[in-house]
Amino acid sequence: MDNIIAVWWDSIAWWAHDFEKWGRVARLWNHPSLEVYNLGVSWDATIDVIKRFENECSSRKPDVIIFAIGINDSLLRATNQNNVSLEKFQDNINQLYTLAQKFTKKVIFLSLTKVNESKTTPIPWNKKISYYMKYVTAYNNVIKNFCMQNNVFFIDVFDLLTLDDLEDGLHPNTQGHEKIYNKVTDFLLDNKIV
């Protein structure tokens, strides 16, 4: 049995109290020895995960690695540039997968989630940053295509959430997190990953 799951996310998991559901998976899956590490950090983009990835994995030794990262790469700054260029993002996804392979062969990427542009252009807490669906879609396609081309596990939650599942136009609310959690749980069990 795989005992340790490391989930690499951004503020979607970092600030959400609903990630507690992920911490309870051991009970829900009847695996008392299963540990789930929430390694989400607010504002993280792929380059931030790359910087801390090996140190965090070396100390935790995960059996399963889940990446749910990329929405902050896609954000548009007031300079009219994405936080991370699409080309660099492609390189970073490849690098993350290569790094993850040093620790486990069970590597999973989640798709990005939709945004509600009426609330994210710009975001209320930083008027110099916006999230647009055309960029979220483009960056999501990079992840999806990478997984298809390299036969990597991919969990598609892109069309799973509706605008009613978003707390502030960007972060899922309780209902949204419940949907993501159930989809991931079903995937892990159906593919005998846990």
N, C-alpha and C positions, 0 to 999 in steps of 0.2 A: 504494500500500500504506500502511496505517496503521502508523506506526512506534512510537508511544508509548502504552502502556496504563497508566493510573493506577488502582490498586485501593484503595478507601477501606473500611477494615475496622476492627475493634477488636482485642481480645487474641486472638481466634480466629486471626488471621493474625500479629499482632505478636509473640507469644511462641512461636509454633510453628516449629520448625526445618523443618517440612514445607513452609513457604512457599517454601523453596528450589526446590521443583518449579516454582512459578510463575516464578521467575527464570530457569529453563532453557527456557522456552517458545520462545525464539528458535531454539534448536537443534532442538527437537522439531518445530517447525512449519517448519523450513528457512528461517527469516527471520533472517539474521545481524544485520540492523540493528534488529530489534525490541527495544524496551526495556520492561520491566515494573517499575513502581514500587510497592512495598509501602508504602502510606501508613497502615497500621493502627497504632493507638496503644491500649495497654491502657486499659480503662475508658471509652473514647470512647463517647459517645452522639451523636445527630444534631446537637445544639447545638454540641458540640465540633468536629465536622467543619465545620459552617457557619462557625465562627470562623476557621478556618485555611484554608478551601477556596480562596479566590481567590488568596491569596499563593502557596500550593503549586502551584496550576495555572498561575499566571502564569509561574512559573519553569520548569515542566516542559512546558507546552504539549501536553497529551495529545490524542491522536487518538481514544482510546476511554476512557471513564470507567465504572468498575464500582463500584457501591455495594453493600456487604454489611454494612449497619449497622442497628442497631435493638434488638439483644438487651439492651443495657445501658439503653436507654430503658424497656424492659419490667420491669426488675428491681424487686422490692418491697422497700422499706426497712422498718426496724423501726417507723416511724411509720405503717405500713400504707398508704403512698402509693407509687405507681410513681415511678421516677426522673424520667420525663417523662410528663405526662398524655397520654392517648390523643389528645385534641384537639390539643394542642401538637405531638405526634408527626406528626399528619396535616399540620399546617402546615409542619413542618420538612422532611418528605419533598417537599412541593411546592416549598419554597424551595431545597432541594438540586438538584432537577431544573432549576429556573429558572436557578440559578447555573451548573450544568453546561452548559446550552445556550449560554452565552456562549463556551464553549471548543470544543464539538463537538456534533454532532447524534447521535453514537453514544454513548448513555447507557444503561447496563444496571443493573438492580437484581437482586440475588440475594435469594431468600427467606431468612428466618431458619432456624436449625437447631433441632431438638428438644433438650430437656434431660432429664436423668434426675433427677426430683424427689427420689428417695431420697438423692441426693448434693448437691442444690442448695437444700435447704430446711432450714436455711440452707447457704450455701457454707462450707466448712471454714476458709477463710482470712479470712473476715469474717462473724461470726455475726449481724451486723445487716442482712444482705442475703440475699434468696432469689430464686430464679428458678422460676416456676411455669408449667406448660404452658398454663394458661388465658390467662395474660397474653402469653406468647410467641405463642400462636395468634392472639390479638386484634391484636397489633402486626403480625404477619406478614400478616394479612388486610388491614390498612391499605395495606401496600406492594403486595400483589397487586391489590387493587381500584384503587389509584391507577394502576398500570401498565395494567390492562385499560381503564380509562376514558380514559386519555390516549395509548393506543397506544404504550406504552414497552416496550422489551425487558425481559423478566422471565425469570429462570432459577430454576425451582422446585426447590430441594434439600430442602424441608421433610420429605418422606417418604423421602428418599434414604438417610439415615443411620439405623442402628439404635442401640440403647443400647450395643451392643458396639463401636460406632465412636467412642465418647466416652471420652476419657482420664480425666476427672474428673467426669463428669456434665454438663459444659458445653462444654469445648473438644474438638474432634475429635482423635483419635489419628492415627497414620500412615495407617491404613486409611481413616479418615473423610476425611482431607485428599485422599487419592488419589481417592476417589469424587467429591468436589467438583471437584477439578482436572479429572478426565476429563469430567464433565458440562459444565463451563465451556468446556473445549477444544472439545468436540463442538458446542456452541452457537455459538461464535465462528466455527468453520470452516463449519458448515452454513449460517449466515446471512451468510457471506462478509464478516465484519467484519474478519478478518485474512487 
